[in-house]
Amino acid sequence: MADDYYETLEINRNATDADIKKAYRRLALKFHPKSSTGAGSTERFRQLGEAYEVLSDPRKKATFDKFGEEGLKGGIPPEFGRGGAWSSKYAYHGDPEKTFKQFFGGDNPFADFYTNDVPLQFGGLQSVVVKTQDPPVERDLHLSLDDLFLGCTKKIKISRRVMNEGGYTSSIKDKILSIDVNPGWKEGTRIVFSREGDQGPNSVPADIVFIVRQKSHPLFERQDDDLIYKNQISLEMALTGFSVNVQTIDGRLLNIPINDIVHPRYSKMVPGEGMPLFQDPSQRGDLIIHFDIQFPEKLSADRKHLIKKALR
């Protein structure tokens, strides 16, 4: 056979999976093209990658053991094959660096070849740990409309794992996070506390992200920067005029005269009485008043006559 993968990894055919891994680790570090040992070899490094990929896979290894490289790469002879994975042809992807990085993962001793975050270190083979950041931890932050209108400060206690002195053990500790809620924040606003998640020896703590969720309000409904207020009125008021008193979130009482005839699609807009704008809290959206007209359930003949007469 052209290539003997066992010979390439300098192991015998009775080698265990642990033996295969140990041999690849030793030789890959030695023959890596950028190794400081002076033995670096691009071709040797490629051969090691292919040998490890075959012998670390039980099916590829079994095929190679029984049929050699010809059966592995050319497919199992028809008299032995039964379809499926056993009869497929193997071809190495040709990227030994990919094999190398998959093998070492976060403990890749040559990680500084792939990232600018770690300075290049050589002087013999030094193990450089590449810390990957855990995914963000997201939590809902439920705020009232009053909080989002006026602004406030929220204190939130979190419990997280913290590495003890020495970096080998950890413990659970509490921490208070302070969130300054700005007037005008909207549903879905994200507040990020960078790297406040659990600590670990080989990982960067996750960001903790709070996502604003607006609670319902007994009087107002929010639409973007506008506030919607619903007012119930009688048919008489709708036809003859009236005034609406609205208690604002910041404690003022608005008296709004309605001199128009209020029809079912009518609404009254009061400029500048909506939510503060996040970009400029001195500016506000609008207050929009919708009306629910209560029609009488019954009318006497005399009242019907009077209404007809009045509307004629």
Buried (B, 14 or more C-beta within 10 A) or exposed (E): EEBEBBEBBEBEEEBEEEBBBBBBBEBBBBBBBEBEEEEBBEEBBBBBBBBBBBBBEEEBBEBBBEBBBEBBBEBBEEEEBEEEEBBBEBEBEEEBBEBBBEBBEEEBBBBBBEEEEBEEEEEEBEEBBBBEEBEBBEEEBEBBBBBBBBBBEBEBEBEBEBBEEEEEEBEEEEEEBEBEBBBBBEEEBEBEBEEBBBBBEEBBBBBBBBBBEBEEBEEBBBEEBBBBBEBEBEEEBBBEEBEBEBEBBEEEEBEBEBEEEBEEEBEBEBEEBBBBBBEEBEEBBBBBBBBEBEEEEEEEEEEEEEEEEEEE
